[in-house]
Amino acid sequence: MGVMFYGNIGEPIKIEDRALAHLTVIIATKLRRHESFTLSWQHTADDPEGRSTIWLHAAIPMRFVFDAPETPELNREWIERLAASANSSGGIALVPDHATGALTVPVAVSPDA
C-alpha cells in the first residue's frame, strides 16, 4: 500500500502501489500544466468510515511513497483512460486496470469546475 503526503495534512492518503504509480503520472501532468483539481477517495478499512477530498495545486508540497522499491510497469492504456477521464467534466475515476483487473482502493479526481 503506497501513500501520498499532501501539504500539512498529517495523515497520509493510502492508495495501492500500482494504482498510485498510474495516478502519479496523471497528477504530475495536470500540475505541470498548472491545472488545479480535487482528489477524492473512499477511506480504507482501517480508517474511519467515509470519504475525503483535497484540493490539488502545484504550489502545495506533495510526496508519493511506495511500499515496493521497484517501479511497477505502467499500462499505457490505463494511463490514457485515466487522462481522458481527468479531462472530462465528471473528473477522473480510478478504474481497474484491464491488464490485471487490480484496484484495491477507489479514488476519484475531479478537475476544477
Secondary structure, DSSP 8 states (H G I E B T S, - for coil): -EEEEETT-SS-EEE-HHHHHHHHHHHHHHHHTT--EEEEEE--TTS-SSEEEEEE-TTS-EEEE-SSSS-----HHHHHHHHHHHTSTT-EE----TTT----S-EEEEE--
